[in-house]
């Protein structure tokens, strides 16, 4: 096995030298340019540092190859071959750099035969050098690093990032992932604004897990090895083997914690780093945006009292599964005409306070089962990690039947999916985007419901 220690030491030296450029520009006014989104920034310093790093490496190792964030952004092809390859993020945390938020890092990984041999993350403002060689352990400023070894998810501090994606699908997926983690529960969720430093917190034992969808190989290649050499676990968000090109990662203190997070978090569509860049990028296609009505869903523990206002004509259609959950305060106001149609299964759960006000005309039609069980339950894709049962339609239409978690879009004509965890509803509007022949609707519960 080749010894890459000379390259490793050279990488540390040039990272420290380049950090002086970053620090000298840190307090200065910066000219900011946008890349893929209003949150995906680049400055002249990013570009300058990358050029200096690549130039220095190329002078010493002319046969080596490079993958650099800003080079790829400028149009260079991203290709990880078996040749010795330096994977460089000149400033990880550019938004932090622009705002002088003190978590900014230079990340350098070195891969041979598509396997990372060493990783270097230099947190410039903190003057912290995280590094690791394969099989040689991980270190912070020369001191050995060890992951916490925590195996109980409920005692974990988790780190993640929102990222640069700003389409509805990506944002809703990321925020709903945080919601589901907090409900497990975990001790807390943090974000430092730099994936490389985030992951290194798992190596130090200061955090117990990190996960993210949508980052790039230059963000995590170095820190993934540092976590592994500190005794941590790195995998894909679906629980499969870690692949730095997949743009999905979980780094954790133990396999137990990593697997538990993989059961909870969902990924939005992301083009792999090594795929053809002409393919659609992260999130939803925007080819057919228009304004539409949708059903925002409200978490059960934040539910507002359900009230039928005077003059309303609330009707439960045949086959509906209308349920008032425990603690709800469903009230039919004077003048409302609440009617349960034949075949509906309207149920007031224990502890609900369903009240028909004076003058209301609440009528259960022949054949309705006001106290009967819920019917037509399915697993909602947006909440399948939480095991939520749902009924389809606004709240009153028949459900589409069982679907496997994460199995894709619901059958044509099935209607929006009403999640049992989020049973309050109201009518609103938002932007609809076409995805794989179906449509996406955003919910106030920060999840997404898919239907055609």
C-alpha positions as CSV (number, residue, x, y, z in Angstrom):
1,X,0.0,0.0,0.0
2,X,1.4,3.4,-1.0
3,X,2.4,5.8,1.7
4,X,0.8,9.2,1.1
5,X,2.3,10.9,4.2
6,X,4.4,13.4,2.1
7,X,1.2,14.5,0.3
8,X,-0.6,14.7,3.6
9,X,2.0,17.0,5.2
10,X,2.2,19.1,2.1
11,X,-1.6,19.5,2.2
12,X,-1.5,20.7,5.8
13,X,1.2,23.3,5.0
14,X,-0.7,24.8,2.0
15,X,-4.0,24.8,4.0
16,X,-2.3,26.9,6.7
17,X,-0.8,29.2,4.1
18,X,-4.1,29.7,2.3
19,X,-5.8,30.4,5.6
20,X,-3.9,33.6,5.9
21,X,-5.6,34.9,2.7
22,X,-9.0,34.0,4.2
23,X,-8.2,35.7,7.5
24,X,-6.9,38.8,5.8
25,X,-10.1,39.2,3.8
26,X,-12.5,38.1,6.7
27,X,-13.1,41.6,8.1
28,X,-13.1,43.3,4.7
29,X,-16.0,44.3,2.5
30,X,-16.6,41.5,-0.1
31,X,-17.9,41.5,-3.6
32,X,-20.5,38.7,-3.6
33,X,-21.7,36.7,-6.6
34,X,-24.5,34.2,-6.8
35,X,-24.3,30.6,-8.2
36,X,-27.2,28.2,-8.1
37,X,-29.4,30.2,-5.6
38,X,-29.6,33.4,-3.5
39,X,-28.0,31.3,-0.7
40,X,-25.2,29.8,-2.9
41,X,-22.6,32.5,-2.8
42,X,-19.0,32.9,-4.1
43,X,-16.5,35.6,-3.5
44,X,-13.2,36.6,-5.2
45,X,-11.5,35.1,-2.1
46,X,-13.0,31.6,-2.8
47,X,-11.7,31.7,-6.3
48,X,-8.3,33.1,-5.4
49,X,-7.7,30.5,-2.6
50,X,-8.7,27.6,-4.9
51,X,-6.3,28.8,-7.6
52,X,-3.5,29.1,-5.2
53,X,-4.1,25.7,-3.7
54,X,-4.3,23.9,-7.1
55,X,-1.3,25.8,-8.5
56,X,0.9,24.8,-5.5
57,X,-0.2,21.1,-5.7
58,X,0.2,21.0,-9.5
59,X,3.7,22.4,-9.3
60,X,4.7,19.6,-6.9
61,X,2.6,16.8,-8.2
62,X,2.0,17.5,-11.9
63,X,0.3,14.1,-12.6
64,X,-2.3,14.5,-9.9
65,X,-5.9,15.5,-10.7
66,X,-8.3,17.9,-9.0
67,X,-11.9,18.4,-8.1
68,X,-12.4,22.0,-6.9
69,X,-15.7,23.6,-5.9
70,X,-15.2,26.8,-7.8
71,X,-13.6,25.1,-10.8
72,X,-16.7,22.9,-11.2
73,X,-18.9,26.0,-10.8
74,X,-17.0,27.6,-13.6
75,X,-17.8,24.6,-15.9
76,X,-15.0,22.1,-15.4
77,X,-16.2,18.5,-15.5
78,X,-16.3,16.7,-12.1
79,X,-14.7,13.3,-12.4
80,X,-13.4,11.0,-9.7
81,X,-11.0,8.5,-11.3
82,X,-8.6,6.0,-9.8
83,X,-5.8,8.6,-10.2
84,X,-4.5,10.5,-7.2
85,X,-7.1,13.3,-6.8
86,X,-7.3,16.3,-4.5
87,X,-10.8,17.3,-3.6
88,X,-10.9,21.0,-2.5
89,X,-13.3,23.4,-1.0
90,X,-11.4,26.7,-0.7
91,X,-13.9,28.2,1.7
92,X,-16.5,26.0,3.2
93,X,-19.0,28.4,4.8
94,X,-19.0,31.2,2.2
95,X,-22.2,32.7,3.6
96,X,-20.5,32.8,7.0
97,X,-17.4,34.4,5.4
98,X,-19.5,37.1,3.8
99,X,-21.3,37.9,7.1
100,X,-18.1,37.5,9.3
101,X,-19.7,34.6,11.2
102,X,-16.6,32.8,12.6
103,X,-17.0,29.3,11.2
104,X,-15.1,29.2,7.9
105,X,-12.9,26.3,6.8
106,X,-10.5,25.1,4.1
107,X,-11.3,21.5,3.3
108,X,-8.8,19.2,1.4
109,X,-9.3,15.5,0.8
110,X,-7.0,13.2,-1.2
111,X,-8.4,10.1,-2.9
112,X,-6.7,7.3,-4.7
113,X,-8.7,4.5,-6.4
114,X,-11.8,6.4,-5.4
115,X,-10.9,5.9,-1.7
116,X,-10.0,8.9,0.6
117,X,-6.5,8.5,1.9
118,X,-6.4,11.6,4.1
119,X,-8.6,14.6,5.0
120,X,-7.7,18.0,6.2
121,X,-10.2,20.6,7.6
122,X,-8.7,23.9,8.8
123,X,-11.2,26.1,10.6
124,X,-9.4,29.4,9.9
125,X,-10.9,31.8,12.5
126,X,-10.8,29.2,15.3
127,X,-7.3,28.2,14.3
128,X,-8.3,24.5,14.5
129,X,-6.7,21.9,12.3
130,X,-8.7,18.7,12.0
131,X,-6.9,15.9,10.1
132,X,-6.7,12.2,9.5
133,X,-4.9,9.6,7.5
134,X,-6.5,6.3,6.7
135,X,-5.6,3.9,9.4
136,X,-3.8,6.5,11.4
137,X,-6.5,8.0,13.6
138,X,-7.9,11.5,13.7
139,X,-6.5,14.6,15.4
140,X,-7.3,18.2,16.3
141,X,-4.2,20.4,16.6
142,X,-2.2,17.3,17.3
143,X,-4.5,15.8,19.9
144,X,-6.3,12.5,19.2
145,X,-10.0,12.7,18.5
146,X,-12.7,10.2,19.6
147,X,-16.4,10.2,18.8
148,X,-18.8,10.1,21.8
149,X,-19.9,6.5,21.2
150,X,-23.5,7.5,22.2
151,X,-26.0,4.9,21.2
152,X,-29.3,6.4,22.5
153,X,-30.8,8.8,20.0
154,X,-32.8,10.5,22.7
155,X,-29.5,11.7,24.3
156,X,-28.0,13.0,21.1
157,X,-27.1,16.5,19.9
158,X,-27.5,16.5,16.1
159,X,-25.9,18.9,13.6
160,X,-27.3,19.6,10.2
161,X,-27.6,22.4,7.6
162,X,-30.5,23.9,5.6
163,X,-28.2,24.2,2.6
164,X,-28.5,26.4,-0.5
165,X,-31.6,24.9,-2.1
166,X,-34.6,27.2,-2.0
167,X,-37.3,25.3,-3.9
168,X,-40.4,24.2,-2.1
169,X,-39.6,20.5,-2.1
170,X,-36.1,20.8,-0.7
171,X,-37.1,23.3,2.0
172,X,-40.1,21.4,3.1
173,X,-38.2,18.1,3.2
174,X,-35.3,19.6,5.2
175,X,-37.6,21.4,7.7
176,X,-39.8,18.3,8.2
177,X,-36.7,16.2,8.8
178,X,-35.8,18.5,11.7
179,X,-39.4,18.3,13.0
180,X,-39.3,14.5,13.0
181,X,-35.9,14.4,14.7
182,X,-37.0,16.8,17.5
183,X,-40.1,14.6,18.0
184,X,-38.1,11.4,18.6
185,X,-36.8,13.3,20.6
186,X,-33.2,14.4,20.5
187,X,-31.5,16.8,22.8
188,X,-31.2,19.5,20.1
189,X,-30.4,20.4,16.5
190,X,-27.5,22.8,15.6
191,X,-26.1,24.3,12.5
192,X,-22.7,26.0,12.2
193,X,-23.0,26.9,8.5
194,X,-20.1,24.7,7.3
195,X,-20.6,21.0,6.6
196,X,-16.9,20.3,7.0
197,X,-16.8,21.7,10.5
198,X,-20.2,20.3,11.4
199,X,-19.0,16.8,10.7
200,X,-15.8,17.4,12.6
201,X,-17.9,18.1,15.7
202,X,-19.0,14.4,15.6
203,X,-15.3,13.4,15.5
204,X,-14.6,15.5,18.6
205,X,-17.6,14.0,20.5
206,X,-19.1,17.5,20.9
207,X,-22.0,16.4,18.7
208,X,-23.3,12.9,18.3
209,X,-24.6,13.0,14.7
210,X,-24.6,15.0,11.5
211,X,-26.8,14.5,8.5
212,X,-27.4,16.5,5.3
213,X,-28.9,16.2,1.8
214,X,-27.7,18.4,-1.1
215,X,-24.1,19.1,-0.1
216,X,-21.2,18.2,-2.5
217,X,-18.2,15.9,-2.3
218,X,-15.8,18.8,-1.6
219,X,-17.9,19.7,1.5
220,X,-17.6,16.2,3.2
221,X,-14.9,14.1,1.6
222,X,-12.2,15.2,4.2
223,X,-14.4,15.3,7.3
224,X,-16.0,11.9,6.5
225,X,-12.6,10.2,6.9
226,X,-11.9,12.3,10.0
227,X,-15.2,11.0,11.6
228,X,-14.4,7.4,10.7
229,X,-10.8,7.6,12.0
230,X,-12.2,9.0,15.3
231,X,-14.4,5.9,15.7
232,X,-17.6,7.3,14.2
233,X,-19.9,5.8,11.5
234,X,-20.6,7.4,8.1
235,X,-23.3,6.2,5.8
236,X,-25.9,7.3,3.2
237,X,-29.2,8.8,4.5
238,X,-31.0,5.6,3.3
239,X,-28.7,3.5,5.5
240,X,-26.5,2.2,2.6
241,X,-22.8,2.5,2.3
242,X,-21.4,6.1,2.2
243,X,-20.8,7.4,-1.3
244,X,-19.3,10.9,-1.4
245,X,-20.8,11.5,-4.8
246,X,-24.4,10.8,-3.7
247,X,-24.8,14.2,-1.9
248,X,-26.4,12.4,1.1
249,X,-24.7,11.7,4.4
250,X,-25.1,10.7,8.0
251,X,-22.1,10.8,10.3
252,X,-22.8,9.5,13.8
253,X,-21.2,8.4,17.1
254,X,-22.5,4.8,16.6
255,X,-24.3,2.5,14.1
256,X,-27.3,2.6,16.3
257,X,-27.7,6.3,16.1
258,X,-26.9,6.4,12.4
259,X,-29.5,3.8,11.6
260,X,-32.1,5.5,13.7
261,X,-31.6,8.8,11.9
262,X,-31.7,6.9,8.6
263,X,-35.2,5.6,9.6
264,X,-36.5,9.1,10.2
265,X,-35.0,11.5,7.6
266,X,-36.2,11.7,4.0
267,X,-34.2,12.9,1.0
268,X,-35.4,15.1,-1.8
269,X,-34.2,14.4,-5.4
270,X,-30.6,15.3,-5.9
271,X,-28.4,14.9,-9.0
272,X,-25.2,13.0,-8.1
273,X,-22.0,15.0,-8.2
274,X,-20.6,12.6,-10.9
275,X,-23.8,12.7,-13.1
276,X,-24.3,14.7,-16.2
277,X,-24.9,18.3,-15.0
278,X,-27.5,18.8,-17.8
279,X,-29.9,16.6,-15.7
280,X,-32.4,18.3,-13.4
281,X,-30.9,19.6,-10.1
282,X,-32.0,19.2,-6.5
283,X,-35.7,19.6,-5.7
284,X,-38.7,20.0,-7.9
285,X,-38.8,20.9,-11.6
286,X,-40.3,24.2,-12.2
287,X,-41.8,23.7,-15.6
288,X,-45.4,24.3,-14.8
289,X,-45.8,26.6,-11.9
290,X,-49.2,28.1,-11.2
291,X,-51.4,29.1,-8.2
292,X,-53.5,26.4,-6.8
293,X,-55.6,25.6,-3.7
294,X,-54.0,23.2,-1.2
295,X,-54.6,21.7,2.2
296,X,-52.0,22.9,4.8
297,X,-51.8,20.4,7.7
298,X,-51.4,21.4,11.3
299,X,-49.5,19.2,13.9
300,X,-51.9,17.6,16.3
301,X,-50.3,19.1,19.3
302,X,-50.6,22.6,17.8
303,X,-54.1,22.1,16.5
304,X,-56.5,25.0,16.7
305,X,-60.1,24.4,17.8
306,X,-62.3,23.3,14.9
307,X,-65.2,25.6,14.5
308,X,-68.0,25.6,11.9
309,X,-68.9,29.2,11.5
310,X,-72.5,30.5,11.2
311,X,-73.8,29.7,7.7
312,X,-71.2,27.1,6.9
313,X,-72.3,23.9,5.2
314,X,-69.8,21.3,6.6
315,X,-70.5,17.9,4.9
316,X,-68.8,14.6,5.4
317,X,-68.9,12.8,2.1
318,X,-69.6,9.0,1.8
319,X,-66.7,6.9,2.9
320,X,-64.9,9.8,4.7
321,X,-63.1,9.1,8.0
322,X,-63.7,12.3,9.9
323,X,-62.2,12.1,13.4
324,X,-62.0,14.5,16.3
325,X,-58.8,13.6,18.1
326,X,-58.4,13.6,21.9
327,X,-58.4,17.1,23.3
328,X,-59.9,18.7,20.2
329,X,-62.6,21.3,20.6
330,X,-64.8,20.8,17.5
331,X,-67.7,23.2,17.7
332,X,-70.6,23.7,15.3
333,X,-71.5,27.4,15.6
334,X,-75.1,28.7,15.4
335,X,-76.5,28.4,11.9
336,X,-74.1,25.8,10.6
337,X,-75.4,22.9,8.6
338,X,-72.9,20.1,9.5
339,X,-74.0,16.9,7.9
340,X,-72.5,13.4,7.9
341,X,-73.4,11.8,4.6
342,X,-74.2,8.1,4.2
343,X,-71.2,5.8,4.8
344,X,-69.1,8.4,6.6
345,X,-67.2,7.3,9.7
346,X,-67.2,10.4,11.9
347,X,-65.6,9.6,15.2
348,X,-65.1,11.7,18.3
349,X,-62.1,10.3,20.1
350,X,-61.9,10.1,24.0
351,X,-61.5,13.5,25.5
352,X,-62.8,15.5,22.5
353,X,-65.3,18.3,23.2
354,X,-67.5,18.1,20.1
355,X,-70.3,20.6,20.7
356,X,-73.3,21.5,18.5
357,X,-74.2,25.1,19.4
358,X,-77.9,26.2,19.6
359,X,-79.4,26.5,16.2
360,X,-76.9,24.3,14.4
361,X,-78.4,21.6,12.1
362,X,-75.9,18.8,12.6
363,X,-77.4,15.7,11.0
364,X,-76.0,12.2,10.7
365,X,-77.5,10.8,7.4
366,X,-78.8,7.2,7.2
367,X,-76.1,4.6,7.3
368,X,-73.4,6.9,8.8
369,X,-71.2,5.4,11.5
370,X,-70.6,8.5,13.7
371,X,-68.6,6.5,16.3
372,X,-67.1,3.9,13.9
373,X,-63.4,3.2,13.2
374,X,-61.3,5.1,10.6
375,X,-61.3,3.5,7.1
376,X,-59.1,3.7,4.0
377,X,-55.9,4.3,5.9
378,X,-52.7,4.6,4.0
379,X,-49.1,5.6,4.7
380,X,-48.4,9.2,3.6
381,X,-45.1,9.5,1.8
382,X,-44.3,12.9,3.4
383,X,-44.7,11.4,6.9
384,X,-43.9,7.7,6.3
385,X,-40.8,7.9,8.4
386,X,-43.0,8.8,11.4
387,X,-45.4,5.9,10.5
388,X,-48.3,8.3,10.1
389,X,-51.6,7.0,8.9
390,X,-53.6,9.1,6.6
391,X,-57.0,9.4,4.8
392,X,-57.1,11.1,1.5
393,X,-59.0,14.1,0.1
394,X,-59.6,17.3,1.9
395,X,-60.7,15.2,4.9
396,X,-63.8,13.7,3.4
397,X,-63.0,11.7,0.2
398,X,-62.3,8.0,0.1
399,X,-58.6,7.0,0.6
400,X,-56.6,5.4,-2.2
401,X,-55.7,2.3,-0.2
402,X,-52.4,1.1,1.3
403,X,-49.1,2.4,-0.2
404,X,-45.6,1.4,0.9
405,X,-43.6,4.1,2.7
406,X,-41.6,6.2,0.2
407,X,-42.9,4.2,-2.7
408,X,-43.7,7.2,-4.9
409,X,-46.7,9.2,-6.1
410,X,-50.2,8.2,-5.2
411,X,-52.5,6.8,-7.9
412,X,-54.1,9.2,-10.4
413,X,-57.2,10.9,-9.0
414,X,-56.5,9.9,-5.4
415,X,-56.3,13.5,-4.2
416,X,-54.1,15.1,-1.6
417,X,-53.1,12.9,1.4
418,X,-54.4,13.9,4.8
419,X,-51.9,12.9,7.5
420,X,-53.3,11.6,10.7
421,X,-50.4,13.3,12.7
422,X,-51.5,16.6,11.2
423,X,-55.3,16.5,11.2
424,X,-56.3,20.2,11.3
425,X,-56.9,21.8,7.9
426,X,-57.7,25.0,6.1
427,X,-57.7,26.1,2.5
428,X,-54.9,28.2,1.2
429,X,-52.8,28.8,-1.9
430,X,-49.2,28.2,-2.9
431,X,-47.1,27.4,-6.0
432,X,-47.6,24.0,-7.5
433,X,-44.7,22.4,-9.4
434,X,-44.7,19.4,-11.7
435,X,-42.7,16.4,-10.5
436,X,-42.5,13.1,-12.3
437,X,-46.0,13.5,-13.8
438,X,-47.5,14.5,-10.5
439,X,-47.8,17.6,-8.3
440,X,-46.4,18.8,-5.1
441,X,-48.4,20.6,-2.4
442,X,-46.7,22.2,0.6
443,X,-48.2,21.8,4.0
444,X,-48.0,24.0,7.1
445,X,-46.7,21.0,9.0
446,X,-43.5,21.5,6.8
447,X,-44.1,18.1,5.2
448,X,-45.0,17.5,1.5
449,X,-48.0,15.5,0.2
450,X,-47.6,13.9,-3.2
451,X,-50.5,13.2,-5.6
452,X,-51.3,13.2,-9.3
